[in-house]
Amino acid sequence: MKRSFLLAICLSAAAAFAGAYDISDFTAKDAVSSDNQIFADNGGNPLSTATVDQATNVPSGNIVLRQKFSHESGINVYQLYMGPKGDVSSLTALSVPGGTAYSDVIKSKFYERRGMKPGDDLDKVYFDGKSVYVPGLTTAIAVVKGVPVELKAEAPTEAAASEAPKKVCEDEFDMSCDDDIDTYKNKSNVDVSGDLNRSNSYADSRDYSASAAAQDVKDRFGIADEVRFWSAVALSAIAAGSAVVGVLQQMKSSEANDANKRLEKVQEVVDKKIVNACSDVSNKDACITFFKTTNDPRAFSAENEKGEQWTYAKLQSRMKTNNDTRDSYAMGRNIWFGITAVSLTTAIVLFAW
């Protein structure tokens, strides 16, 4: 029973994870034209659809677009389009981490940051068979088979310009050797002589840094959204598993109840035999009590559907066992259905939060 329960939870959780973040098929019928600078001139003709295999092994000189279409029904559909590669200088090439299959990335939803809801994935993602391009982003999160994977900008193929040799200061009190002062002088961040454009540019850069820091805090606290989502998924799996166990408990309770109903028919036959036999006895009540309580196999009995002989006392004992079994399974059913109700209610609250 425990093994079945755990199996049901695992299967439900796996199905929920896959359904939330994986793109199962590309069935959108919408046509997409190549009026995008990412694609070279295609004579204004619509782009041809592509398969996952073609997007994994893109022919040289081509690029694949994965487009999401949001419908009023709330169900998003996707399609892959391939066309001649144009100017991608405005995009940042993101590399796929080692150990992650490129084909799996193509079928995974992309997000700006962690913790976003499944339906808030990005609309456009480009693939060239090696790298991934997301308009406007230098990093992206792809949830591959339920696991968030961060795609970052590819490392430069050539070493960056070598840094200037660091000065060696023999005198620690020599102010001319202070790196911070040198940096301040060289950058001339703030021009106090009256160049307001330069000063404003520096102020803007400081504002941008503050915004970036705030966004970083938001990203970190956004993990709470991810925790809520996966908690809701886990609770949904628990609700499904407990519902299965509850149904099994109900079936066992019904079996015990049916067995008692069959024994009641046998009991009626034995009861009639006892009453008829004791009808002419002076102490009728004592006679009936004796035959209903004795375990003597020679006492009045009746045959069940399996050909077994049952005395009244044996029937009472068996029926009590069946009643206890029925009540036990009924209590188990109520407990598991209660777990289902609580888990499902909590999951709905977390999904809607």
C-alpha positions in Angstrom: 0.0 0.0 0.0 2.8 2.4 0.9 4.7 1.6 -2.3 1.6 2.3 -4.4 1.1 5.6 -2.6 4.7 6.7 -3.2 4.5 5.6 -6.8 1.4 7.7 -7.3 3.0 10.7 -5.8 6.1 10.4 -8.0 4.1 10.0 -11.2 1.8 12.9 -10.4 4.8 15.1 -9.5 6.6 14.2 -12.7 3.6 14.9 -14.8 3.0 18.2 -13.1 6.6 19.3 -13.6 6.7 18.4 -17.3 3.4 20.0 -18.0 4.4 23.3 -16.3 7.7 24.1 -18.0 8.1 21.8 -21.0 6.9 22.5 -24.5 5.4 19.2 -25.6 4.8 20.1 -29.3 5.0 22.9 -31.8 1.6 23.1 -33.4 0.9 26.8 -34.0 -0.5 27.5 -37.5 0.3 31.3 -37.5 2.6 32.5 -40.3 5.6 34.7 -39.5 7.3 36.9 -42.1 11.0 37.7 -42.2 10.6 41.5 -41.7 12.9 41.2 -38.7 16.6 42.3 -39.0 17.5 39.0 -37.3 16.5 37.3 -40.6 18.1 38.3 -44.0 15.8 39.4 -46.8 13.5 36.5 -47.8 11.6 38.4 -50.4 8.8 39.1 -47.9 7.8 35.4 -47.9 6.7 33.7 -44.7 9.3 31.8 -42.8 9.2 28.0 -43.1 8.4 26.0 -40.1 11.1 23.8 -38.6 11.4 20.6 -36.5 13.3 20.2 -33.3 15.9 18.2 -35.1 16.4 21.0 -37.6 16.6 23.6 -34.8 19.2 21.4 -33.1 21.3 21.1 -36.3 20.7 24.4 -38.0 22.1 24.5 -41.6 24.9 27.0 -42.0 23.7 30.6 -42.7 20.3 30.0 -41.1 18.7 30.8 -37.8 15.6 29.4 -36.0 13.0 31.4 -34.2 10.8 29.9 -31.5 7.7 32.0 -31.3 5.0 31.8 -28.5 1.4 32.7 -29.4 -0.9 33.6 -26.5 -4.5 32.8 -27.2 -7.6 34.2 -25.4 -8.3 30.7 -24.1 -5.2 31.0 -21.9 -3.5 28.2 -23.7 -0.1 29.1 -25.2 1.0 27.5 -28.5 4.5 27.5 -30.0 6.1 27.0 -33.4 9.6 26.9 -34.8 10.5 28.9 -37.9 13.7 28.8 -39.9 15.1 31.4 -42.3 18.4 33.0 -43.5 20.5 34.5 -40.8 20.6 38.3 -40.8 22.2 40.8 -38.4 22.4 39.4 -34.9 24.8 42.0 -33.5 22.0 43.3 -31.3 21.7 40.0 -29.6 23.9 38.3 -27.1 24.9 34.7 -27.7 24.1 32.6 -24.7 25.9 29.3 -24.2 24.2 26.1 -23.2 25.9 24.6 -20.0 27.7 21.3 -20.3 25.6 18.3 -19.5 22.4 19.9 -20.9 21.2 18.7 -24.3 20.6 21.4 -26.9 17.4 19.7 -28.0 16.1 19.8 -24.5 16.8 23.5 -24.3 14.7 24.1 -27.5 11.7 22.4 -25.8 12.1 24.3 -22.5 10.5 27.6 -21.6 12.7 30.6 -21.1 12.4 33.2 -18.3 14.0 36.6 -17.5 14.7 35.5 -14.0 14.0 32.7 -11.5 10.7 32.4 -9.7 8.5 33.5 -12.6 5.2 31.7 -13.2 5.1 29.0 -16.0 2.9 31.1 -18.3 5.2 34.2 -18.1 7.9 32.7 -20.3 9.6 34.8 -23.1 7.8 35.1 -26.4 10.9 34.9 -28.8 14.0 32.8 -28.5 16.5 32.2 -31.4 18.7 29.2 -32.0 21.6 28.7 -34.4 22.5 25.1 -33.4 25.2 26.3 -31.1 24.1 29.3 -29.1 20.8 30.7 -27.9 19.7 34.3 -28.4 17.1 36.1 -26.3 16.2 39.7 -27.4 17.2 42.2 -24.8 18.8 39.8 -22.3 22.4 38.9 -21.6 21.4 36.0 -19.3 18.3 33.8 -19.2 16.8 31.0 -17.2 15.6 27.8 -19.1 13.7 25.3 -17.0 15.0 22.0 -18.5 12.9 19.0 -17.3 11.9 20.8 -14.2 15.4 22.1 -13.3 16.3 25.8 -13.8 19.4 26.2 -15.9 21.1 29.6 -16.3 22.4 30.5 -19.8 25.1 33.1 -19.7 26.9 35.1 -22.4 29.7 33.1 -24.1 33.2 33.7 -22.9 35.3 35.7 -25.4 37.4 33.5 -27.6 40.5 35.8 -27.3 42.0 37.2 -24.2 41.0 40.8 -23.4 43.5 43.6 -23.6 46.1 43.1 -20.9 45.9 45.3 -17.9 48.5 48.0 -17.3 51.2 46.9 -14.9 50.4 47.7 -11.3 52.5 50.4 -9.8 54.8 49.4 -7.0 54.7 52.0 -4.2 57.8 51.9 -2.0 56.5 54.7 0.2 53.1 53.9 1.7 52.5 57.6 2.4 53.1 58.7 -1.2 49.6 60.0 -2.2 50.6 59.7 -5.9 50.5 55.9 -5.5 47.0 55.7 -4.3 45.1 53.7 -6.8 41.7 55.1 -5.8 42.9 58.7 -6.4 44.5 57.7 -9.7 41.2 56.1 -10.9 39.3 59.1 -9.8 41.6 61.4 -11.7 41.7 59.3 -14.9 38.0 58.8 -15.1 37.0 62.4 -14.3 33.6 61.1 -13.2 32.4 64.5 -12.1 33.5 67.6 -13.9 33.2 70.5 -11.4 34.4 73.0 -14.0 31.0 73.2 -15.6 30.6 70.2 -18.0 27.1 69.3 -16.9 26.7 66.7 -19.6 29.5 64.6 -18.2 28.3 65.1 -14.6 24.8 64.0 -15.6 26.1 61.0 -17.5 27.9 59.9 -14.3 24.8 60.5 -12.2 22.8 58.4 -14.7 25.2 55.6 -14.4 24.9 55.7 -10.6 21.2 55.5 -11.0 21.5 52.5 -13.3 23.7 50.8 -10.7 21.1 51.4 -8.0 18.4 50.0 -10.3 20.5 47.0 -11.1 21.0 46.4 -7.3 17.3 46.7 -6.7 16.6 44.2 -9.5 19.1 41.8 -8.0 17.2 42.0 -4.7 14.0 41.4 -6.5 15.5 38.4 -8.3 16.6 36.9 -5.0 13.3 37.5 -3.3 11.7 36.1 -6.5 12.9 32.7 -5.4 9.9 32.8 -3.0 7.6 32.6 -6.1 9.5 29.6 -7.3 9.2 28.0 -3.8 5.5 28.7 -3.8 5.0 27.2 -7.2 6.9 24.0 -6.5 5.2 23.7 -3.1 1.9 23.9 -4.9 3.0 21.2 -7.4 4.1 18.9 -4.5 0.8 19.5 -2.7 -1.1 18.7 -5.9 0.9 15.4 -6.2 0.1 14.6 -2.5 -3.6 15.3 -3.1 -3.6 13.0 -6.1 -1.8 10.2 -4.3 -4.0 10.5 -1.1 -7.1 10.5 -3.3 -5.9 7.2 -4.9 -5.3 5.6 -1.5 -8.7 6.9 -0.2 -10.4 5.2 -3.1 -8.6 2.0 -2.4 -9.6 2.2 1.3 -13.3 2.8 0.2 -13.1 -0.3 -2.0 -11.9 -2.4 0.9 -14.6 -1.0 3.2 -17.2 -1.9 0.6 -15.9 -5.5 0.3 -16.2 -6.0 4.1 -19.7 -4.6 4.1 -20.8 -6.9 1.2 -19.4 -9.9 3.0 -21.5 -9.0 6.0 -24.6 -8.8 3.9 -24.0 -12.3 2.6 -23.5 -13.6 6.2 -26.7 -11.9 7.3 -28.7 -14.1 4.9 -27.0 -17.3 6.3 -27.8 -16.0 9.8 -31.5 -15.6 9.0 -31.6 -19.3 8.0 -29.9 -20.5 11.2 -32.1 -18.2 13.3 -35.3 -19.7 11.9 -34.0 -23.2 12.6 -33.3 -22.3 16.2 -36.6 -20.7 16.7 -38.5 -23.6 15.2 -36.6 -26.1 17.3 -37.2 -24.3 20.6 -40.9 -23.5 19.9 -42.1 -26.6 21.9 -39.6 -26.2 24.8 -41.0 -24.9 28.1 -38.1 -22.5 28.6 -38.0 -21.1 25.1 -35.7 -18.2 25.8 -33.1 -20.3 27.5 -33.2 -22.7 24.5 -32.7 -20.0 22.0 -29.9 -18.4 24.0 -28.1 -21.7 24.3 -28.1 -22.5 20.5 -27.1 -19.0 19.6 -24.1 -18.9 21.9 -22.8 -22.5 21.7 -19.8 -23.3 19.6 -20.7 -27.0 19.4 -20.3 -27.9 15.7 -23.4 -30.1 16.1 -25.5 -27.0 16.8 -27.9 -25.7 14.2 -26.1 -24.3 11.2 -26.6 -23.2 7.5 -24.5 -23.5 4.4 -23.1 -20.4 2.7 -22.4 -20.0 -1.1 -19.1 -21.7 -0.7 -20.6 -24.8 0.9 -19.2 -24.0 4.4 -21.3 -24.7 7.5 -21.8 -21.8 9.9 -23.3 -21.9 13.4 -25.0 -18.8 14.8 -22.1 -18.1 17.2 -19.5 -18.5 14.5 -21.5 -16.1 12.3 -21.7 -13.5 15.0 -17.9 -13.7 15.5 -17.2 -13.4 11.8 -19.6 -10.5 11.3 -18.0 -8.6 14.2 -14.6 -9.0 12.4 -16.1 -7.8 9.2 -17.6 -4.8 10.9 -14.3 -3.9 12.6 -12.5 -4.2 9.2 -15.2 -2.1 7.5 -14.9 0.6 10.1 -11.1 0.6 10.0 -11.0 1.1 6.2 -13.8 3.7 6.4 -11.7 5.7 8.9 -8.7 5.4 6.7 -10.7 6.6 3.7 -11.9 9.7 5.7 -8.3 10.5 6.7 -6.9 10.2 3.2 -9.8 12.2 1.7 -9.2 14.8 4.3 -5.5 15.0 3.3 -6.6 15.3 -0.3 -9.0 18.2 0.5 -6.4 20.1 2.6 -3.6 19.6 0.1 -5.7 20.5 -2.9 -7.0 23.6 -1.2 -3.6 24.8 -0.1 -2.2 24.1 -3.6 -5.0 26.2 -5.2 -4.2 29.1 -2.9 -0.5 28.9 -3.7 -1.1 28.7 -7.4 -3.4 31.7 -7.3 -1.1 33.7 -5.0 
